[in-house]
Structures are given as structure tokens and as C-alpha cells.
């Protein structure tokens, strides 16, 4: 048995101002400008808690020949340019064509990529793969929990397997699940029938978190349902709400062995669970000022999740609203992680540790996330920004913040990086010697992912009431293409 794999992943925020190009994929994929496949993919992902890490382990366990051809991603941002999409998909299809014959294909996709031409880029990717491999070859697709799933994507895929967790700590598990499924399909042991329910329900990241209710209980019930006779796999895709496209929102998939009726009944059942908790899926936001009051008297660390400026959802990560508020209040014991500003980092590098510099920090992408902070700062630490994820999410993957500085402004410290990254792992902060236990208030440019590794350090976690292109508030966005009959846009649902 010979199974090929390929992947292109991007989460597209259509409200973000910065387009995504081929250069962004080349920088963030760490496989070089030529997008090396094969051995380079194995070297990067072997033993890691990622989809391709799961593919590799699952293939070894199943004993089939696994041929990784192409796997690239870029940090979430604005729409993917037409030329970038054509270049990446063209290269992927070329490699698949050259690698045939094969018995099946594993596709590592995200589910929320939008291009200048295609609202549902993943459906177009699978369509083009089908043109090459035909209608009968099994194509098993793995998708992020934030996938916005369209019916054409479902129809073109043999089976879709989505993440169960947010933070995404089950990527390796889902990769292994996909390999087990494709082997059973190719062997003829199962006949997948995939049911799809697209719900009139929209949700925002903080309450999609599967470490808190109601989603924790929903996922427990989902996992129990998957153990029923005849059910092969089930997925809840919560959707990515910052994509103004027709298929944005919550959807449910259930795949049964040969019985569409069983799959459809189970999908409807899961959808009813979600509909019953729709009002509980709306967040309670806290201002920076209130967070400072709470942190000042708290016994332990308070985390303010500044999801509005989350680079993991396409925000610039150079917003200053929370930082400026802490400076204005002369708050003592606060830290912001992180602000992307390569110019300021370069100033700090020139000054050296212990140096004092005048900066114009952050606020350089747009004004929606705050104006630049003009201040005199002390350079506390410098690093090359290289790290390896130590927490459960993406464990074992190496990455970099680029040259990084730790600066002090009054009673507040701020980690400043050269590359846009969501600070979700303690090892990222450790590059400049930061131990979050030393602080009273930690402002993180993250919505949920930090909870996997940094969250356990906190006495209390709050969701920030700040402006931005990733703000968890539907009323702040001018949707043109999203279904207006969906809850909560239509509160009468």
C-alpha cells in the first residue's frame, strides 16, 4: 500500500489588512524557499505533536509506504493572493502527479483559507487533487477545529477528520486517526458514508475552548458517540468567525461504515447539543482597567487574553492598547507577551543589555489596535529567539521569534520580537529569561492556545475587552457574505 501526503495550511482573516504571499509560506514553513518535501518533512515532523507527525507515526504502525510530498503553512493574516495560491497548489499537484500510482492521499489542510479568488480554498484544492487522481481514490482530509466547511469540500473528500481540542493538543492523534482510516478504506474493510450538517450558528474563539464549559462537556459526549457501532469518526468544526464568507460558522460531520442513515442521525444529534448551548457560547469580556484592579489584589498570576490582537487569527500582534493602559496607570508587575516590532528590537540590540533607548513601539501595522507607544525603555535581555515547543501543543517543533528583546517601561515589561508569533509556550518567553511566575498580570496576544502550557500558571484567566481584527464580538464587524439568519447575528433564532 502506497499513501501520499500533502498539505497547505492558512487561517485567513478577511478583515486583516496584510495580504498573504508565497514569501510568507516560505518563511514560516521552515523548509526553505524551494519547499523541500520528502526527507525534509520527515526531519521536521518526526516525533512531533502535529498532523504530519501523526501521519508518520501512524504509517509506521500500519506498515504502509508513506510518501510525504509537500507541506507548507503561513502565519494567519489577510487573504492569500491569487498568485501565491496558484504557485503553491500548482507545485503540490505537480508532485502528486509525479508520485502516482498510489492507493490513497492524506491532505493536511486547515479549513479556513480564503484567497483573492476562492472563498473556500480547501474545496478548490481537493477539486484539483480529484482531477489528477480520479473519483475513486480515497482522500482523507484533516482539518483544524476552526474550519469553515462547505458542502463541496465534503462531497470531494472521502472522509474529513477534524481536531477535537482547542487548544489544539490532539493534532498528532488526529493524524494517526487519519492513517488508520485510510488503511481500512484501501483494504476494503469499511465503506465510509459522510453526513454533513451546517448549522445557523456562529461562535467566537474564547468560548470555543474545549478546556472550559460548555465545549468541554460537548467534546466528551462526541468522543462517547464515536464509540457507537458503525461510527467511524465524528467532527465538530466551530468555524473561524473572522472570515466573511458564506460557509463561515459551526458544522458537524459524522462518518459511518456503510449506513448514511446512521451518520445523518448522529450528526443531527450532535447539532442539537450545540444548539442547546448557543447562548452559553457568547463571551464575557473584561477591560484592561478592570483586569489591573483584579490583578493588584490577586494572590497569584492573572492572565488577560488579548485575543483581539491575536496573530494566530490574523491580527498584527503589534497592538498597544493594553500596554499603554498599564503604563498610564503606573501598574507594577505587569508583562506583555508579545509585541512584534523588528525596528525596536534592532535598537535594543545596538544599545545592548542595560542600555536605555527612546522607542516608538508597536502600532505600526494600523491604528485599530492602538497608537505607537513613545517611551524611554531599558533593555533587560536579548536573544536570537530560537525555541522548541515544550508544551502539549506542537510539542517538539522548533521555531523562532527572530531577534528578540525584553524591555522595561516603568513597572511593565514587554517581550518584543522580530517575527509575528502567538506566544503560547513557556519556552518562547524563556528565550529572554522570562518566568511568568514573577508577575502579577500577564497580557497575552492569544485567544485560547496559551491555555495548554501557560494557562496552568494562572490563578485567573480573563478575556480582554480590546479593539482589533480578532475581537470576539460579532457586532464589531461589517459582514457582507455571512448568513444573516445565523445566531447571534439573528438573535431571534
VOGU-469617 format. One record per residue (C-alpha): residue number from 1; residue in one letter; x, y, z. Coordinates in steps of 0.25 Angstrom, whole numbers. Example, Ala and Ser with C-alpha at 12.3 -4.5 7.8 and 13.67 -1.06 7.14 Angstrom:
// VOGU-469617
(1; a; (49; -18; 31)),
(2; s; (55; -4; 29)),
This chain:
// VOGU-469617
(1; x; (0; 0; 0)),
(2; x; (5; 14; -4)),
(3; x; (0; 26; 2)),
(4; x; (3; 40; -2)),
(5; x; (2; 53; 7)),
(6; x; (2; 68; 4)),
(7; x; (-3; 80; 11)),
(8; x; (-5; 95; 11)),
(9; x; (-10; 102; 23)),
(10; x; (-15; 116; 25)),
(11; x; (-25; 122; 34)),
(12; x; (-30; 135; 27)),
(13; x; (-35; 147; 34)),
(14; x; (-42; 155; 23)),
(15; x; (-43; 167; 32)),
(16; x; (-27; 168; 33)),
(17; x; (-20; 178; 24)),
(18; x; (-8; 170; 21)),
(19; x; (-9; 160; 9)),
(20; x; (-2; 146; 10)),
(21; x; (9; 143; -1)),
(22; x; (18; 132; -5)),
(23; x; (29; 138; 3)),
(24; x; (20; 137; 16)),
(25; x; (19; 122; 13)),
(26; x; (34; 121; 10)),
(27; x; (38; 128; 23)),
(28; x; (28; 121; 33)),
(29; x; (29; 106; 27)),
(30; x; (44; 105; 31)),
(31; x; (46; 96; 19)),
(32; x; (54; 106; 10)),
(33; x; (50; 115; -2)),
(34; x; (48; 102; -11)),
(35; x; (38; 96; -1)),
(36; x; (46; 83; 0)),
(37; x; (38; 70; 2)),
(38; x; (41; 56; 6)),
(39; x; (53; 55; 16)),
(40; x; (51; 70; 20)),
(41; x; (37; 67; 24)),
(42; x; (41; 55; 32)),
(43; x; (52; 62; 39)),
(44; x; (43; 74; 43)),
(45; x; (31; 66; 48)),
(46; x; (36; 52; 52)),
(47; x; (33; 51; 67)),
(48; x; (25; 64; 68)),
(49; x; (10; 66; 72)),
(50; x; (6; 71; 59)),
(51; x; (-3; 65; 48)),
(52; x; (9; 61; 39)),
(53; x; (16; 55; 52)),
(54; x; (3; 47; 54)),
(55; x; (3; 43; 39)),
(56; x; (18; 38; 41)),
(57; x; (15; 30; 53)),
(58; x; (2; 24; 48)),
(59; x; (8; 20; 35)),
(60; x; (19; 13; 42)),
(61; x; (9; 6; 51)),
(62; x; (0; 2; 40)),
(63; x; (12; -3; 32)),
(64; x; (9; 4; 18)),
(65; x; (18; 12; 10)),
(66; x; (17; 27; 13)),
(67; x; (21; 38; 3)),
(68; x; (21; 52; 9)),
(69; x; (22; 61; -3)),
(70; x; (18; 75; 1)),
(71; x; (14; 82; 14)),
(72; x; (14; 97; 16)),
(73; x; (8; 108; 25)),
(74; x; (8; 122; 27)),
(75; x; (4; 130; 40)),
(76; x; (-10; 135; 39)),
(77; x; (-13; 148; 32)),
(78; x; (-21; 154; 21)),
(79; x; (-25; 148; 9)),
(80; x; (-16; 139; 1)),
(81; x; (-12; 145; -12)),
(82; x; (-16; 139; -25)),
(83; x; (-2; 137; -30)),
(84; x; (2; 130; -17)),
(85; x; (-9; 120; -17)),
(86; x; (-7; 116; -31)),
(87; x; (8; 115; -29)),
(88; x; (6; 106; -16)),
(89; x; (-5; 98; -22)),
(90; x; (2; 96; -35)),
(91; x; (14; 91; -28)),
(92; x; (6; 81; -20)),
(93; x; (-2; 76; -31)),
(94; x; (11; 74; -39)),
(95; x; (17; 66; -28)),
(96; x; (5; 57; -26)),
(97; x; (5; 55; -41)),
(98; x; (19; 51; -42)),
(99; x; (17; 41; -30)),
(100; x; (6; 33; -35)),
(101; x; (2; 22; -35)),
(102; x; (-3; 22; -21)),
(103; x; (-14; 15; -13)),
(104; x; (-19; 28; -5)),
(105; x; (-16; 42; -1)),
(106; x; (-15; 49; 12)),
(107; x; (-17; 64; 12)),
(108; x; (-13; 73; 23)),
(109; x; (-21; 85; 22)),
(110; x; (-27; 96; 31)),
(111; x; (-41; 99; 26)),
(112; x; (-41; 114; 27)),
(113; x; (-33; 118; 16)),
(114; x; (-38; 129; 7)),
(115; x; (-32; 134; -6)),
(116; x; (-34; 146; -15)),
(117; x; (-42; 136; -24)),
(118; x; (-47; 125; -15)),
(119; x; (-55; 127; -2)),
(120; x; (-53; 112; 1)),
(121; x; (-39; 110; -3)),
(122; x; (-39; 96; 2)),
(123; x; (-50; 91; -6)),
(124; x; (-43; 96; -18)),
(125; x; (-30; 89; -14)),
(126; x; (-38; 76; -13)),
(127; x; (-45; 78; -26)),
(128; x; (-31; 79; -33)),
(129; x; (-26; 67; -26)),
(130; x; (-38; 59; -31)),
(131; x; (-35; 64; -45)),
(132; x; (-22; 57; -44)),
(133; x; (-25; 44; -36)),
(134; x; (-40; 42; -40)),
(135; x; (-53; 40; -33)),
(136; x; (-50; 26; -26)),
(137; x; (-37; 28; -20)),
(138; x; (-38; 31; -4)),
(139; x; (-35; 45; 0)),
(140; x; (-35; 47; 15)),
(141; x; (-34; 61; 19)),
(142; x; (-30; 66; 33)),
(143; x; (-36; 80; 37)),
(144; x; (-34; 90; 48)),
(145; x; (-45; 92; 59)),
(146; x; (-47; 106; 53)),
(147; x; (-50; 100; 39)),
(148; x; (-62; 107; 31)),
(149; x; (-67; 95; 24)),
(150; x; (-75; 96; 11)),
(151; x; (-83; 85; 4)),
(152; x; (-73; 84; -8)),
(153; x; (-62; 81; 1)),
(154; x; (-70; 70; 8)),
(155; x; (-74; 64; -5)),
(156; x; (-60; 64; -11)),
(157; x; (-54; 57; 1)),
(158; x; (-55; 42; 5)),
(159; x; (-54; 46; 20)),
(160; x; (-51; 58; 27)),
(161; x; (-45; 57; 41)),
(162; x; (-45; 70; 50)),
(163; x; (-38; 74; 62)),
(164; x; (-45; 71; 75)),
(165; x; (-38; 81; 84)),
(166; x; (-35; 96; 85)),
(167; x; (-24; 98; 89)),
(168; x; (-20; 88; 78)),
(169; x; (-13; 78; 86)),
(170; x; (-19; 66; 79)),
(171; x; (-12; 68; 65)),
(172; x; (-3; 56; 66)),
(173; x; (-16; 48; 70)),
(174; x; (-24; 53; 58)),
(175; x; (-12; 50; 49)),
(176; x; (-11; 36; 54)),
(177; x; (-26; 34; 53)),
(178; x; (-26; 38; 38)),
(179; x; (-15; 28; 35)),
(180; x; (-23; 17; 42)),
(181; x; (-36; 21; 34)),
(182; x; (-29; 21; 20)),
(183; x; (-23; 8; 22)),
(184; x; (-36; 2; 26)),
(185; x; (-43; 8; 14)),
(186; x; (-32; 4; 4)),
(187; x; (-32; -10; 10)),
(188; x; (-47; -10; 7)),
(189; x; (-51; -12; 22)),
(190; x; (-60; 0; 23)),
(191; x; (-69; 7; 13)),
(192; x; (-70; 22; 18)),
(193; x; (-83; 30; 18)),
(194; x; (-81; 44; 22)),
(195; x; (-92; 53; 27)),
(196; x; (-91; 68; 28)),
(197; x; (-99; 78; 36)),
(198; x; (-96; 93; 34)),
(199; x; (-103; 100; 46)),
(200; x; (-108; 114; 46)),
(201; x; (-99; 117; 58)),
(202; x; (-87; 126; 59)),
(203; x; (-77; 125; 71)),
(204; x; (-64; 133; 75)),
(205; x; (-51; 127; 80)),
(206; x; (-51; 129; 95)),
(207; x; (-64; 120; 97)),
(208; x; (-59; 110; 86)),
(209; x; (-49; 106; 96)),
(210; x; (-50; 91; 100)),
(211; x; (-44; 93; 113)),
(212; x; (-56; 101; 118)),
(213; x; (-71; 99; 118)),
(214; x; (-79; 97; 110)),
(215; x; (-70; 91; 100)),
(216; x; (-62; 82; 110)),
(217; x; (-75; 74; 112)),
(218; x; (-79; 74; 97)),
(219; x; (-66; 68; 93)),
(220; x; (-67; 58; 104)),
(221; x; (-81; 54; 98)),
(222; x; (-75; 54; 84)),
(223; x; (-64; 44; 88)),
(224; x; (-74; 35; 94)),
(225; x; (-83; 36; 81)),
(226; x; (-71; 32; 73)),
(227; x; (-70; 18; 80)),
(228; x; (-84; 14; 75)),
(229; x; (-85; 2; 66)),
(230; x; (-84; 7; 52)),
(231; x; (-78; 20; 54)),
(232; x; (-64; 23; 48)),
(233; x; (-61; 37; 53)),
(234; x; (-69; 50; 56)),
(235; x; (-64; 64; 56)),
(236; x; (-70; 78; 61)),
(237; x; (-64; 89; 54)),
(238; x; (-66; 102; 61)),
(239; x; (-63; 111; 50)),
(240; x; (-53; 123; 48)),
(241; x; (-62; 135; 50)),
(242; x; (-53; 146; 44)),
(243; x; (-55; 141; 30)),
(244; x; (-66; 148; 23)),
(245; x; (-71; 136; 15)),
(246; x; (-84; 129; 12)),
(247; x; (-79; 116; 19)),
(248; x; (-74; 122; 32)),
(249; x; (-79; 116; 45)),
(250; x; (-81; 103; 52)),
(251; x; (-83; 90; 45)),
(252; x; (-84; 75; 49)),
(253; x; (-78; 63; 41)),
(254; x; (-81; 48; 44)),
(255; x; (-75; 37; 36)),
(256; x; (-82; 23; 38)),
(257; x; (-78; 10; 32)),
(258; x; (-87; 8; 20)),
(259; x; (-100; 14; 26)),
(260; x; (-103; 28; 23)),
(261; x; (-116; 28; 32)),
(262; x; (-107; 25; 44)),
(263; x; (-98; 36; 40)),
(264; x; (-109; 46; 38)),
(265; x; (-116; 43; 51)),
(266; x; (-103; 44; 59)),
(267; x; (-100; 58; 52)),
(268; x; (-113; 63; 55)),
(269; x; (-112; 59; 70)),
(270; x; (-98; 66; 71)),
(271; x; (-104; 78; 65)),
(272; x; (-115; 78; 75)),
(273; x; (-105; 78; 86)),
(274; x; (-98; 91; 81)),
(275; x; (-112; 98; 78)),
(276; x; (-116; 96; 92)),
(277; x; (-104; 103; 98)),
(278; x; (-103; 114; 88)),
(279; x; (-106; 125; 98)),
(280; x; (-94; 120; 107)),
(281; x; (-85; 121; 95)),
(282; x; (-84; 136; 96)),
(283; x; (-72; 142; 104)),
(284; x; (-71; 151; 116)),
(285; x; (-61; 162; 113)),
(286; x; (-53; 170; 123)),
(287; x; (-46; 183; 121)),
(288; x; (-31; 185; 123)),
(289; x; (-34; 195; 135)),
(290; x; (-43; 184; 142)),
(291; x; (-32; 174; 140)),
(292; x; (-22; 183; 146)),
(293; x; (-31; 184; 158)),
(294; x; (-33; 169; 159)),
(295; x; (-18; 166; 158)),
(296; x; (-14; 176; 168)),
(297; x; (-21; 169; 179)),
(298; x; (-20; 154; 174)),
(299; x; (-11; 144; 181)),
(300; x; (-5; 139; 168)),
(301; x; (-4; 142; 153)),
(302; x; (-15; 148; 145)),
(303; x; (-15; 146; 130)),
(304; x; (-22; 155; 121)),
(305; x; (-24; 148; 108)),
(306; x; (-23; 160; 98)),
(307; x; (-30; 152; 87)),
(308; x; (-33; 164; 78)),
(309; x; (-18; 165; 74)),
(310; x; (-16; 150; 73)),
(311; x; (-6; 147; 62)),
(312; x; (-12; 133; 62)),
(313; x; (-24; 138; 56)),
(314; x; (-18; 149; 46)),
(315; x; (-16; 161; 55)),
(316; x; (-4; 169; 54)),
(317; x; (2; 166; 68)),
(318; x; (7; 180; 70)),
(319; x; (-5; 186; 77)),
(320; x; (-2; 195; 89)),
(321; x; (-16; 197; 96)),
(322; x; (-13; 188; 108)),
(323; x; (2; 193; 109)),
(324; x; (-2; 207; 108)),
(325; x; (-13; 206; 119)),
(326; x; (-3; 199; 128)),
(327; x; (8; 210; 126)),
(328; x; (-3; 221; 128)),
(329; x; (-7; 214; 141)),
(330; x; (7; 212; 146)),
(331; x; (4; 198; 148)),
(332; x; (15; 190; 155)),
(333; x; (18; 175; 152)),
(334; x; (11; 174; 138)),
(335; x; (17; 168; 125)),
(336; x; (12; 168; 111)),
(337; x; (15; 156; 102)),
(338; x; (18; 159; 91)),
(339; x; (19; 171; 82)),
(340; x; (25; 170; 68)),
(341; x; (34; 181; 65)),
(342; x; (47; 178; 58)),
(343; x; (51; 192; 57)),
(344; x; (51; 194; 72)),
(345; x; (58; 180; 74)),
(346; x; (69; 185; 66)),
(347; x; (70; 198; 74)),
(348; x; (71; 189; 86)),
(349; x; (82; 180; 80)),
(350; x; (90; 193; 77)),
(351; x; (89; 198; 91)),
(352; x; (91; 185; 98)),
(353; x; (86; 179; 111)),
(354; x; (86; 190; 121)),
(355; x; (84; 201; 110)),
(356; x; (74; 211; 111)),
(357; x; (67; 215; 98)),
(358; x; (56; 224; 93)),
(359; x; (46; 216; 85)),
(360; x; (33; 217; 77)),
(361; x; (28; 203; 80)),
(362; x; (17; 196; 73)),
(363; x; (5; 201; 66)),
(364; x; (12; 201; 52)),
(365; x; (2; 192; 44)),
(366; x; (-11; 200; 46)),
(367; x; (-17; 209; 57)),
(368; x; (-29; 199; 60)),
(369; x; (-20; 192; 71)),
(370; x; (-14; 205; 77)),
(371; x; (-4; 216; 74)),
(372; x; (11; 214; 76)),
(373; x; (16; 215; 90)),
(374; x; (26; 226; 91)),
(375; x; (35; 224; 103)),
(376; x; (49; 223; 109)),
(377; x; (51; 208; 112)),
(378; x; (62; 199; 118)),
(379; x; (68; 187; 111)),
(380; x; (67; 175; 121)),
(381; x; (70; 164; 112)),
(382; x; (73; 160; 97)),
(383; x; (73; 147; 90)),
(384; x; (73; 140; 76)),
(385; x; (58; 136; 79)),
(386; x; (61; 121; 75)),
(387; x; (52; 111; 83)),
(388; x; (45; 97; 83)),
(389; x; (31; 96; 87)),
(390; x; (31; 89; 101)),
(391; x; (16; 89; 103)),
(392; x; (6; 79; 98)),
(393; x; (2; 88; 86)),
(394; x; (12; 86; 75)),
(395; x; (22; 79; 84)),
(396; x; (35; 76; 79)),
(397; x; (34; 86; 67)),
(398; x; (45; 97; 66)),
(399; x; (42; 111; 63)),
(400; x; (48; 125; 64)),
(401; x; (43; 139; 69)),
(402; x; (55; 145; 61)),
(403; x; (64; 154; 69)),
(404; x; (56; 157; 82)),
(405; x; (57; 167; 93)),
(406; x; (51; 169; 107)),
(407; x; (49; 183; 110)),
(408; x; (44; 191; 123)),
(409; x; (35; 203; 123)),
(410; x; (32; 208; 137)),
(411; x; (27; 196; 144)),
(412; x; (23; 188; 132)),
(413; x; (32; 178; 124)),
(414; x; (29; 175; 109)),
(415; x; (35; 164; 100)),
(416; x; (38; 170; 86)),
(417; x; (40; 160; 75)),
(418; x; (44; 162; 60)),
(419; x; (35; 151; 55)),
(420; x; (20; 150; 57)),
(421; x; (17; 139; 66)),
(422; x; (6; 135; 76)),
(423; x; (12; 134; 90)),
(424; x; (6; 120; 95)),
(425; x; (18; 113; 101)),
(426; x; (27; 116; 113)),
(427; x; (39; 113; 104)),
(428; x; (36; 125; 96)),
(429; x; (37; 134; 108)),
(430; x; (49; 127; 113)),
(431; x; (57; 132; 101)),
(432; x; (59; 145; 108)),
(433; x; (59; 139; 122)),
(434; x; (44; 142; 126)),
(435; x; (38; 133; 137)),
(436; x; (23; 137; 137)),
(437; x; (22; 133; 152)),
(438; x; (30; 146; 155)),
(439; x; (18; 155; 150)),
(440; x; (4; 159; 155)),
(441; x; (-2; 162; 141)),
(442; x; (1; 155; 128)),
(443; x; (-5; 161; 115)),
(444; x; (-4; 150; 104)),
(445; x; (-7; 153; 90)),
(446; x; (-15; 140; 89)),
(447; x; (-29; 135; 90)),
(448; x; (-28; 121; 95)),
(449; x; (-16; 114; 91)),
(450; x; (-7; 119; 102)),
(451; x; (-16; 111; 112)),
(452; x; (-9; 98; 108)),
(453; x; (4; 102; 114)),
(454; x; (4; 115; 121)),
(455; x; (-11; 115; 126)),
(456; x; (-8; 105; 137)),
(457; x; (1; 116; 143)),
(458; x; (-10; 126; 145)),
(459; x; (-20; 128; 157)),
(460; x; (-30; 134; 148)),
(461; x; (-31; 136; 133)),
(462; x; (-39; 147; 127)),
(463; x; (-43; 150; 112)),
(464; x; (-40; 164; 109)),
(465; x; (-49; 175; 104)),
(466; x; (-40; 182; 94)),
(467; x; (-41; 186; 79)),
(468; x; (-36; 178; 68)),
(469; x; (-38; 170; 55)),
(470; x; (-39; 157; 64)),
(471; x; (-48; 163; 75)),
(472; x; (-58; 153; 80)),
(473; x; (-70; 162; 77)),
(474; x; (-79; 160; 64)),
(475; x; (-85; 174; 65)),
(476; x; (-71; 180; 62)),
(477; x; (-70; 174; 48)),
(478; x; (-78; 178; 35)),
(479; x; (-81; 165; 30)),
(480; x; (-85; 165; 15)),
(481; x; (-85; 150; 11)),
(482; x; (-88; 142; 24)),
(483; x; (-102; 136; 26)),
(484; x; (-110; 147; 33)),
(485; x; (-120; 137; 38)),
(486; x; (-110; 131; 48)),
(487; x; (-109; 132; 63)),
(488; x; (-105; 142; 69)),
(489; x; (-106; 151; 57)),
(490; x; (-121; 148; 57)),
(491; x; (-123; 147; 72)),
(492; x; (-137; 142; 70)),
(493; x; (-132; 129; 65)),
